[in-house]
Structures are given as structure tokens and as C-alpha cells.
């Protein structure tokens, strides 16, 4: 069965976005023969969560506030963003914050934070999944 | 060769390497492995070895690259580099050794190129390329010595004819290692020798570097260290003698002293004088409490080294009757098995015991349970206590793993150790 991989990229060549700052995520689809193709560019821009309309001091003391750089969102905003990628088997960004990583892990989605070209990354990940699947 | 073993005694290669490095003064292992290996390998040997741990780095304090899925897919070399740098920054050690876990071994990370980067900067970082799955703790002992011989020990033209290296006692895998090495050191020092035990007297990486100056390698083990001994001899021209098993009590220890004396051409008068003094010391005590322990029919469950020692002491020196000896570590070479059997069967006057090579706890228990002859004393590990309780026989916890006693410098080996062992037999009545 095929699967999908989410990639954080601004130019379509390199993985160069952090999860927190990505407003769009590129989705690749891998078919049964482990060939991949670009599926879509998905909009994942979530408006700031409710508790982030407060003053900065308040923000940090309030529960569930996650001070990710490049777009503050509460825990709620992160789950919402993670939910939008819940059909993927793994996600690749240059950096994924701790909260988001936990959320992905809960959904059994693998997180890779790495800074290389998309083609190289996909090649390696697909080769890996091919071996893992073969074992099952 | 894959089979399931219940309660294996010891751990993987990493456990053996970690045990050795922990016992060497101021050396730091760096794990290139998954998270958990540091804890598990420390628990496998040090954690079951009389509650004694390395106080420099051990368990959770060992630096580890904690490889996860990302490192499996994209390679873990970068993470290893930062881990080593972190270890060098934080831990003030004389040498660092990078150990390869199963994960790193399978994906084939090039750890040598990373350690070379540090070496060119002048930081003593060495790579050990034997992955964890390659074998057990005993192989770890050989793997780390192979690494020392290949990378650490410096060749030396001049030899010190009074310097000897001791091999065959695996730290932590033998719970009595430090006391045993101290006793061997004490006896050989009386012969005027300088002794490299490597793990006591705060001997560190410098001692290892200069160990090629030794006149003789003394291997105290019936089977371990075959490959490294040969390598050591070829590379550094240091011959080795093998004493096939640890020695407890006057008979075997005197034999050991005479063999060392012969191999080094020591003054035989001095050798005999030392033996006389030591034997007098032991027999003087034994004479004062002769017969306090009644005659026993005994069984031994231990690693080969200690099984030889216990059987021979109790049969030859203490005239107990040997019934059953179980060698509880995996031994593969037929020549090694034969050497062990020969040493155990060649007793002064007792009938040779039944000898079994079993490492599975279920099989060990069954062998003791179903032994037709009566057994009234069992010398074994904490794992064998249960069957001793079940059969209601006297039990001495004298072999790895030892979970129920604290061991600092206690030993059963040598002249003085035999007195301790005899005390313990009485203690456990």
C-alpha cells in the first residue's frame, strides 16, 4: 500500500522550512512500487490560537502556550496543524519542536529533522521503508 | 546458531568492553548506539557484580549518540561527532573509546573517519568496530584488547625483564576481580616482579601504552584471550603463558608461582622461599580450625575460570567430593572444552566429577535437580540460588552474577583468598 510524505520546502528543491514557520507543506505520494511523485502543496496556515492574543508576559505563563519562533500558536494550534498532516507516514522539516514532535509520535508519524535536498531525503527514506516493509 | 537462552550470564560485546573501560582509570566510553544501551550494558555486568560500579562514568552518565530512526535513515555520523565533542568538553578523561552498538553496526556508519578527525586535533579518541551483536561479554574483553593492541599500545624495543602483564580476569564479569588482581599482584610482587594488572592501583591508559615493555603476558583463564595473545606476541614480541584456570589455595597457587618463575627464569630459591612463606601462612590458619566444616559432596555452577578454581580447591585442598561441575558460559572451541575438562578431571585423589557445558538457566536447574548423586553444597551464582533452596542444600554465592552481597576487595583466589573462601563455607552452614 502506498503512503504519503510531508516535506517543508519553500523552493521545491531543498528541505528548508521549520515545522513552526511552514505555512504550506508539500506532499509527496509513494506508490506500491516505491516510486514517488508530487501530490500537492497543502495549506497548513493556522490562525493564532485564542490564548495568544494576550500580552507577551501573560502568554508565557498561560498553560498550553508554546513559544515557537516564527509563528506562535498554542498547543491547540499545533494539534490542528499536525492533524492536517495526519494522512502522512512521515514528515520532513529542518526542525520540529518538542510539542509538535510528541503530537506526531502520538499519531505514529515519524519525524525527520534534516537539512538536505528533497530528492536525496526521499530516496533514503523510501529505501528505508522498503526494507522495513519487507520484514513484515 | 540462534537459540533462546534463559537468564544469560553477562551481556553483549558492548557490556564486556564497557566493563573493561570502566575498570581502567580515567577512560571514557562513548556509545554510538540506540538510547538504553548505556544502562543495559552497565546493568548486564556491573549491575550484577556485587554492587560495585565504576565511579568515573557508568550507566546513565556514559555519553551516547542515542541513535533514533533519523540516524538509521540518514546515517548517524554527524550526531556521533557532536556527541564525542560533548564528551570531550564535559568529561575530563585520558582517553575516549567509541563503541559501536547494533544499530550503528547494521547501517555501517564510518566511525573511524570521525575518530580520526579528533585524533588529528590531538584528542585521544579511538574507534572500536566490533558491534554489540557480534558476541557476549567475553568477546568484548577480547575486542577491547584487540583495539588496544592495534591502536593504543606503543611498540617498544627495550624490555623490562621484571614487568609482567596479567590477562584473563574480566573486570565486573568476575565479581571478585579487584581483590583477585590485588592478590595476584601481591604474590608476584614478592617475587620481585612489577605487575600490570591494568585495573587496580589506578593504572590507566599510560600503563596500557607501555605494556609492550613487559617480559611476559600471563593469562589466567582456561580459554579466553587466545587471539589477542597471539597478536600481542606477533606485534610486540612479548611471549605469553596460559595458566588454565584461576587458583584458590596453596596447591594451585604454588603451581602458578612455580610456572611464572620457570617462564621468567627467576631464582628458584627465591620462588621456593616465597611459596614456603605463603603456604606456612595459610596452613597455620587452617591448622587452627581443622575440621570445623564437615565433609561435603559439592556441585559448582560458574564460568570456566572460577569453576576450575572452586573444584580444584575443594577437592584437592579441602578433600570434599566433587559431584557435578557446570560451566555456565558459552564455550565454542573444542580445544578449550578439552583444556577445561582436563584441568577439572586431573584431581589429586578425588574421582572426577560430571562436567556439563550449559548456559541456559532451565537446563542448569534441571541438571542439578535430576542429579542422581547426593549434593550437599552448591557454589554458584545468584541465579542458581533458587534450585539450591529447592533442594535444601548449602549454597555459596561465589560466581557471576552476584546480587545479594557487596564485594569490594574480597577474593577467593590465591593464598589469602582461600582462607576467605573457607570462612564463607562455614558462614553459610
Interface residues (C-beta under 8 A of the other chain):
Chain A: X110 X111 X112 X113 X114 X116 X121 X124 X125 X128
Chain B: X69 X70 X72 X73 X74
